[in-house]
Amino acid sequence: MTHFSNPRLRYHLKRILPFGIIWLVLSWFILFIESMATGYENQRPETDITVTWSIFLFASLTVFLVGIAMGAVEVLWLGKLFKHKAFWQKTLYKMGFYLLFMLVINLVTFPIAASIELQSPIMDTQVWHKFSNYIVSPTFLSTMVSLAFSIFVSLLYSGISEHLGHNVLLNFFSGKYHHPEEESRVFMFLDMKSSTSLAEKLGHQNYFKFLRDYYNQLSGSIIQYHGEVYQYIGDEIVITWEQQEGLQNQNCLHCFYAMKQSLQKKSTYFEETYGVAPSFRAGLHMGKVTTGEIGALKKEIFFTGDVLNVTARIQKLCKQFDRDIVVSDVLRQKIAVPEHINFVSLGDMELEGRSAPIALFFPVQIP
């Protein structure tokens, strides 16, 4: 199995890096507008830093690192702290926190920039005289307004990314699926056992909390084995991989076993909190899909193809076979079978809507 930290680290880096890019692009844009407005001259040398190439490179690096720092705080801590708050509430709380953080950064970096501009040691009286003028000047207020704008844009990106999904948002920005493309993908349809009776037993409010904890518990394993959540449909999750990613190191299979193990570790919590521990069944299949943006009132990345219908029907056969996982022969032939897994044939089955039967298998872990 692949080591847990590497995919998780890569996942976090992919979410944090855009913050640095957003801050860098916004800072260049603001600098360009201000430079145009002043005729590319420093009209307040007693308070403003004259932009030279040295200052520009220092400022760009600082702004990028500040954006990265904000992204790390947002992704790893603050975003989770306020995740159950309304959008306007968590935006207000976060704005206050980040403004204080940026105030400190501003007060620390200005003397360094002044030292570079004046070519004097940072403890030189000229540097601190300019700093004292700066903090009571309109330039200081303008800088804080610019920082507040950058914070707001970053939080807006964070909120949209959280709701749409990071990969979906990047695909929208890059225009990858503006025109439909054909792809080979692995799909896993995962359905919770006895969900109807659970919903009736727990009531809709507790059942919602139960589902939220259930999904949260599965997310680490999905990240670990490079899966993407395509859809949440009630208590069902559709997970997908690009073909190479899903087959590499048997990611799609290991993801299934890792999710089961994760739920087993948390079973005591579920039983104490809700009186029952969740379990699930999964069907896996692979094939070609057409991928593109679809929707008039609401855009989303959409997969269409026979492979989705077949995977859904394979998943429904899990109950008939009394198996937690059933895999198509198409996927079994493509995957490099590890030594600790053996595939047991379940025979050929006719699926609704298909003229040709499909061979199905049940993977068994060998102790």
N, C-alpha and C positions, 0 to 999 in steps of 0.2 A: 504493500500500500504506500501511496505517496505521503510524505510527511505533512502533518496538519498545518504547521506554521507557514510553509511556503505559499500555498494557495490563499490562505487567509491574509498573509502579508501582501500578496499581489492584489487581492481584492480591496484591501484598505488603501493601498497606494493608488489604485485606479480611481478611488473615490476622493482621495485627498489632493492629488495632483491638479485637478481642475481648479481648485481654490487658488493655488499659486498662479495659474495661468490667467484666471479672471482678474486677480489683483494686478498682475503685471500689465495686461492689456488696458485695464481701466486707468492705471497710473500714466501710461504713455499717452492715452487719449486726453486725460485731464491736463497733462503737461503741454501737449500740442495746442490745446485750446487756449490755455493761459499764455503760452509763448506768442501765439498769433495776436492775442488781445493786447499784449504789451510791445508788439513790434520786435519780438525776439531780443529785447533788452531788459536788463534788470533795473527797474525804475525805483526800487526801494532797497538799495544795497545795504542799508543799515540794519535791515531785518531779514531780507530774502537772500537765499543762497544763489549765487550766479552759477548757472548750469554749464559746466565744462564736461568734457568726455569722462573725466575721472569721477565727477559728481554724478553724471548720468549712469555710469556703470555701477557705482556704489548704491545709488538710489534704486536701480532696477533689481539688483541682487537682494537688497534689503526688503523691498516690497514683495518680491517673489517668496522669500523666506517667511515673511510675516503672513502671507496668504497660506503658505504650507502649514505654518503653526496654527492659524485659525482653523484650517481644514482638519488638522489632527485633533484639535480640541473638540470640534463639532462632531466629527465621525466617531471618535473613540470615547467621548465623555458627555459633552453638553447636549448633543442631539438625543442621546438615550435618556438623559435626566428629565427632559421636558417632552418626551415623545407622546405622552397622554394628554398634553395641554392643547387647547384650541390654537389654530395657526397664529392669530393675532397676539395671544398671550405669550406663546413661546418666542415669537419674534420680538416682542417688547422686552421680555426678560433677557434674551440673548443680546439684543442691541445694547442694553445697559452694561452687561458684562463685557462685551467686546469693545465698547467705547472706552471703558476704563483701561482695558488691556492696551488698546491702541494709544491712549493718552500716555501711558508709561513708555511705550515704544517710541512715540514721537519725541518725548522729552529726552530719551536716551540717545536717539540717532541724530538729532539736530546738532549737538555739540561735535559729534564725530564728523558730520558733513561740513560744519563750519571750520573745523580744524583742517580738513582736506582743502577747502576753498582758500583759506588764508595761509595755507602751508605753514602752520604754526602748531606747536605741541597742544594737545587737548586742554592742558591746564593753563594755557596762556590767557592773560586778562582780556585780550582782544576777542577770543572765542567766547568767553563768558559774558562779555559786554554785549556781544551780538545776540547771544542766547537770551539775556535779560530783556533786550529790546523786542525779540521775537515773541516771547510769551505774552506780551501786552499789546501786540500788533494785530491788525485785521488779517494778516497772513496766517497767524496761528488759528484764528477762527475759521478762515477759509480752508485750511488744512484739515481741521477736525470735521468740517462739513463734507469734504471730499472723502475722508475716511469713513464717515457714517454712510455715505452713498455706496462705497465699496462693500461695506459690511452688509447693507441691505440687499444688494445684488447677489452677494455670496449666499445669504440666507434664503433668498428666493430660489437660487439654483439648488440649494440643499433640499428645500421643501419639495420642489418639482421632481428632483432626482429620487427622493425617498418614495414618492407616490407612484411615479412611472416606472422606476427601476433604472439603475445607472446605465446599463447597456442599451436599453430602449432609448433613453435620452440622448446618448452619444450617437446612436443610429439616426435619430431625428436630425441632430445637428449636422452630422456628416452627409446626410442625404443618401445613405447606403441603400435604403429600400424605397426611395421615391419612385423608382421603376421596379416592377416585380422581378425577382430573381429566383432561379431554381437552385435549391440546396439539398444536400443529403444530410439528414438529421436523425438522431436517436431520440425517441420519446419514451417517457415513463408516465403512465397514468396511475396515480396513487389515490386510493379511496379508503377512508376510515371505516373500520368494522362497526356494525350496529349503531350507526350514527342517528338513525331515526328514533330509536328507543332512548338513546342518550339525550337527544334534544328534548324529548318529552319528559324524561326524568329530571333533567337539570333546570328546565325552564329557559326561555330565550335569552335572558340576560346572563345567567351563569354559563349557558352553552356558548355564548359569544366569547366570554372570558376563557372558557375551556379551549375553544378553537384558537384563540390568540396565543395561549401558552403552548398549544400543540404545534402551531406553525413556527413559533419562535424556537422551539426545541429542535425542529427539523432543519432550520436554516443553516446552522453551523456545518452539518454534513453536506448540504447542497453546495456551500461555498468550498468546502474541503475538496470535493471531487468535481469542481468546475462546472456544476450544473447551473442552468438559468431557469427561474420560475416563469413559465409562460402565462399561466392563469391560475387563480384560485377560484374554484367553482363550488361554493358551499364548503363541504368538508373534503372536496377532491382537489388535488394539486396536479397540475400538468408541468412536468420538468422536461427540459430539452437540452441537448448538446449538439453542437456541430459534429458531424460524423467522426472526424479525427479525434476531437476532444473526448467524445463519449467512449470511443473504443480504446483510446490510449490508456494503458495500465488498468484496463477494465473499470474505468471510472463509473460507468453507469451501474454496474453490479455492486461495486464497493460502496457507492452512494446508498443503495438500498440497505445493505447490511449495517452501514454506519448509522443510518437513520433509526433502524430497529434498536441498535445498541444504545443510541442516545435516549430513546424513549424508555428503555428498560432501566437505565441509570436514574431516570427522573420518575419512575413509576411510584415510588413512595410519596413524592410530592403530589402527584395527581390523585392518588388514592386518599390521601389525607385532606386535600383541598376540595375534590369533586366526588370522591367516593368510587372512582373508577379510573383505571389506567388505559389510555388509548392504544390501539394497534391498527394496522392497516394491511391492505393487499395491494399489489402492484403488477401491472402488465407492462412489458417492454417490447418495443419493435423499432425498426428503422426503415427508412426509405426516403424517396424524394418528395419535397414539398415546394410549393411556390410561396415565396415570402415577399411581402410588400406592405406598404401603408394602406389602410382602409378606413373608411368612416367619413361621414359628412359633418356631423355635429361634434364628434369626438374621434380624433385620430388615434390609431394604435397599430403596432406591428402585428400582422396577421399571417398565420400559416394556413395553407389549404392544401389538401391532398388526401389520397386514400389511406396513407400511413396513419393519420390521426384517427380515422374511423376504425381501422383495424386494431390499433393499440387500445382504444376504448373498449372494444368488444373482447379483446384478450383479457383485459383487466376484469371484466364482468365474469369471465370463465373461471377466475380464481376461486370463487365461492363454490362453483360446481365441482371443481377438482379438489376442493378443500386444501388449497395451497396459498401461501402468502405471496408467492411470486411465480409468474408464468412468463416465459420468454419465447419469442418467435424463432423459428428455425433460421430465418433470414439473418437475425442478429447473432444467433449462436454460431453460424458459419463464419461470420466476419470477425468475431471477437477472438482474441488469443486467450484460450482457456487456461487459467492458472491451475497449478497442481492441486490446490486445496479446494477446488470446485469441480464437481462432476455433474453433467447434464443428463437427466433422466427423461426419456421420451414419454409424452402424454398422448401420443398418437396424432392422427390428422383430424382436424375439426373443420366442419363447414360453418362459416360465419355468415350472419345475416347480411344480405346485399352483395355477397361475393359468390361467383360461380365456382371457383376453384377452392378446394380445401387448403388449409394451412397447417403445417406441422408445428406442434408446440412442445416446449420442454420446461422442465422444472430443475433449476440449479440447486444442487445439494452441497453444502459445505462439508468437507472431509476433515475430521478432527486431526 
